[in-house]
Amino acid sequence: MAVATKFLPAGFDLKKPIAVIAGQGRYPALLIESARAQGANIKLLSFEQETDPKLIETFSAEDHRSITVGKLGQLLDALKEVGAAGAVMAGQITPRKLFSGMIPDLKLVALFAKLKERNAETIFGAITEEIESLGITMLDARVFLDEHLASAGCLTGWSCGVSDAELEFGTCMAREMARLDIGQSVVTAKGTVIAVEAFEGTDQMLQRCAQTGGKEMLLIKTSKHAQDFRFDVPCFGIKTLESMAKGGVQKAALEVDSVILIDRPAVIAHAKKLGIDIVGFPKK
């Protein structure tokens, strides 16, 4: 079968095992479904109390390993056990577990000790280096999901009602927040920043918008200037749309080829149902 993804390294053999390190939500399942449809040999590494049990049920015991959040040594051993030639991270871990509910093993403690800053980029970057030291290729987290990426123009109809001026202001603000590593989403309205995403995530930020009484609010979701797409890829899904509706945000602008729509046909259909416009804007 011809490979339909542009994010797979040249020469990578799809017959070799690819381990999906799966967190919460629909994203890991969508990636696995798309990968299997393209003939990939997929293994699953699930996190206890995080990964969807229904996804785990689709794998045999031979092709699946369960690991505990914070056990880096266990993760590395599991990758070796399933014979992974490639690996891809998909889905989130409950944010509070990364601070208060996690008991790191000695390998992760040693990794943390080397970091001057502890944020998503430095932590997952260091974990990626540990994985690749085993000779395993960390794949772009958009791999196999080409058809689910944001594309240019209005995705929900002929016109999205997003003016050039508000899009220019919103993307400028979002890119600056991403550059500062604060978050990858902002909400703006009439030249004002209404809300900025931080550690709480996009959904909590959106729901806060209801308290502002803002009108004609626009969500902008972008990537960092030098985004490492092996981890921390911006996503947009049904839950995001529901949070937008709760927060009174009726328009979204997503960066082309950078934001994954978690099941694009379902997202677009649900956006239309809620009366929410989605537009794709080009990378800078």
C-alpha positions in Angstrom: 0.0 0.0 0.0 1.3 3.5 -0.9 2.2 5.7 2.1 -0.2 8.6 2.2 1.6 10.6 4.9 4.2 13.2 4.2 5.4 13.1 7.8 7.1 9.7 7.7 11.0 9.9 7.4 12.2 8.9 3.9 13.1 5.2 3.8 11.2 4.2 6.9 9.9 0.7 6.6 6.2 0.5 7.6 6.7 -3.2 8.2 8.8 -2.4 11.2 6.9 -1.9 14.5 5.8 1.7 15.4 4.9 2.1 19.1 2.1 4.6 19.8 2.7 6.1 23.3 -1.0 6.8 24.0 -2.4 9.3 26.5 -6.0 10.4 26.8 -8.7 11.1 24.3 -9.6 10.3 20.7 -6.3 11.4 19.3 -4.4 8.1 19.9 -7.2 6.0 18.4 -7.5 8.3 15.4 -3.8 8.0 14.7 -3.8 4.2 15.1 -6.9 3.8 12.8 -5.2 6.0 10.2 -1.9 4.2 10.5 -3.4 0.8 10.2 -5.3 1.9 7.1 -2.0 2.8 5.6 -0.5 -0.6 6.4 1.6 0.3 9.4 2.7 -2.2 12.0 1.4 -0.6 15.2 2.2 -1.5 18.8 0.6 0.2 21.8 2.1 1.6 25.0 -0.7 2.7 27.3 -0.6 4.7 30.6 -2.5 3.3 33.6 -5.7 5.3 34.3 -5.1 7.5 31.3 -5.4 5.6 28.0 -8.9 4.7 26.8 -9.6 1.0 27.8 -11.5 0.5 24.5 -8.4 1.3 22.5 -6.4 -1.1 24.6 -8.9 -3.9 23.8 -8.0 -3.6 20.1 -4.5 -4.9 20.8 -3.2 -8.4 21.7 -1.1 -8.9 24.8 1.9 -9.3 22.5 1.4 -5.9 20.9 0.6 -4.0 24.1 2.5 -2.8 27.2 1.0 -0.9 30.1 3.2 1.7 31.8 2.9 4.0 34.8 3.2 7.8 34.4 6.6 8.9 35.6 8.4 5.6 35.1 10.8 6.5 32.3 12.8 3.3 32.7 9.6 1.2 32.3 8.7 3.2 29.2 12.1 2.5 27.6 12.0 -1.2 28.5 8.5 -1.5 27.0 9.7 0.1 23.7 12.4 -2.5 23.5 10.1 -5.4 24.4 7.7 -4.6 21.5 10.7 -4.2 19.1 9.9 -0.6 18.2 11.8 0.9 15.3 9.7 4.1 15.5 7.6 5.7 18.2 5.0 8.5 18.3 3.4 10.4 21.2 -0.3 10.9 21.0 -2.8 12.2 23.6 -2.4 14.1 26.9 -1.7 13.0 30.4 -3.8 14.6 33.2 -1.9 17.8 33.9 -2.0 17.6 37.7 -0.4 14.2 37.6 2.7 15.8 36.1 3.1 17.8 39.3 1.4 16.2 42.3 0.3 12.8 41.3 3.4 11.3 39.8 6.1 9.3 41.5 9.1 9.5 39.2 11.6 6.6 39.0 15.3 7.2 39.4 15.9 7.5 35.6 13.3 10.4 35.4 14.7 12.0 38.5 18.1 12.0 36.9 16.7 13.5 33.7 14.9 16.3 35.6 18.1 17.1 37.4 19.8 18.0 34.1 17.1 20.4 33.0 17.5 24.1 33.7 13.8 24.7 32.8 10.9 22.3 33.3 8.2 22.8 30.7 6.6 20.6 28.0 9.3 21.4 25.5 12.3 20.6 27.7 10.8 17.6 29.5 9.4 15.8 26.4 12.5 16.9 24.4 14.7 15.1 26.9 12.5 12.0 27.0 12.7 12.0 23.2 16.5 12.0 23.3 16.3 9.1 25.7 14.1 7.1 23.3 16.2 7.9 20.3 19.4 6.8 22.2 17.9 3.3 21.9 18.0 3.6 18.1 14.3 4.3 17.9 13.1 7.0 15.6 10.7 9.5 17.2 8.1 10.3 14.6 6.3 13.5 13.8 3.1 13.4 15.9 1.1 14.4 12.7 2.2 11.1 11.0 -0.6 9.3 9.2 -3.0 12.2 10.0 -2.6 14.4 6.8 -6.3 14.3 6.1 -7.1 15.6 9.6 -4.9 18.7 9.6 -6.3 22.2 9.3 -6.3 23.5 5.7 -6.5 27.0 4.2 -9.8 28.9 4.0 -13.2 28.5 5.6 -13.7 24.9 6.7 -17.3 25.2 7.7 -18.9 27.0 4.7 -18.3 29.6 2.0 -17.5 32.4 4.4 -16.4 32.4 8.0 -16.9 36.1 8.8 -13.4 36.5 10.1 -11.9 39.8 9.0 -8.3 40.2 7.8 -7.8 42.8 10.6 -9.0 40.5 13.5 -7.1 37.5 12.0 -3.9 39.5 11.7 -4.2 40.8 15.3 -5.1 37.4 16.7 -2.4 35.5 15.0 0.2 38.1 16.1 -0.9 37.6 19.7 -1.0 33.8 19.5 2.4 33.5 18.0 3.9 35.8 20.6 2.4 33.7 23.4 3.7 30.5 21.7 7.1 32.1 21.4 7.2 32.8 25.1 6.1 29.2 25.7 3.0 30.3 27.6 0.5 28.5 25.4 -0.5 28.0 21.8 -4.0 29.5 21.9 -5.5 32.9 22.6 -9.0 34.4 22.4 -9.3 38.0 21.0 -12.2 40.3 20.3 -12.2 43.8 18.6 -8.4 44.2 19.0 -8.4 43.1 22.6 -6.9 39.9 24.1 -9.7 38.3 26.1 -7.9 35.1 27.3 -4.5 33.4 27.0 -4.0 29.7 27.3 -1.5 28.6 30.0 -1.0 25.4 31.9 -4.8 24.8 32.4 -5.2 24.1 28.7 -7.4 25.3 25.9 -10.8 24.1 27.2 -10.5 25.7 30.6 -9.3 29.0 28.9 -12.3 28.9 26.6 -14.8 28.4 29.4 -13.4 31.4 31.3 -14.3 33.6 28.3 -18.0 33.4 29.4 -17.1 35.6 32.4 -15.7 38.4 30.3 -18.9 39.2 28.4 -16.8 39.6 25.3 -18.5 39.8 21.9 -17.4 38.5 18.5 -14.7 36.4 20.2 -12.2 34.5 18.0 -10.0 31.6 19.1 -6.6 31.4 17.5 -4.5 28.2 17.7 -1.0 28.2 16.3 2.4 26.5 16.6 5.6 27.8 17.9 8.1 29.3 15.4 10.4 26.4 15.8 7.8 23.8 16.9 9.1 20.3 17.5 6.3 18.3 16.0 7.4 15.1 17.7 5.5 16.3 20.8 3.1 19.0 22.0 1.2 19.3 18.7 -1.8 21.7 18.8 -5.1 19.8 18.6 -8.7 20.8 18.1 -11.6 18.5 18.7 -15.3 18.1 19.7 -14.4 18.9 23.3 -12.9 22.2 22.2 -16.0 23.1 20.3 -18.2 22.4 23.3 -15.9 24.6 25.4 -16.2 27.3 22.8 -19.9 27.1 23.0 -19.9 27.4 26.8 -17.5 30.4 26.6 -19.5 32.2 23.9 -16.7 31.9 21.4 -18.2 31.5 17.9 -15.1 31.6 15.6 -11.8 29.7 15.4 -8.7 30.2 13.3 -6.3 27.3 13.1 -2.8 27.3 11.6 -2.6 25.2 8.4 -0.8 21.9 8.6 0.1 22.6 12.3 -3.2 21.9 14.1 -4.8 18.5 14.1 -8.5 18.3 13.9 -9.3 15.2 16.0 -11.5 13.5 13.4 -11.9 16.3 11.0 -15.2 15.3 9.4 -16.9 14.9 12.8 -15.4 18.2 14.0 -16.6 20.2 11.0 -20.1 18.7 11.2 -20.3 19.5 15.0 -19.0 23.0 14.4 -21.8 23.6 11.9 -24.4 22.2 14.3 -23.2 24.7 17.0 -22.9 27.6 14.6 -19.2 27.9 15.0 -17.0 29.0 12.1 -13.5 27.5 11.5 -11.0 29.1 9.2 -7.4 27.9 8.4 -4.6 30.5 8.1 -1.2 29.9 6.6 2.1 29.4 8.6 4.3 32.5 8.8 
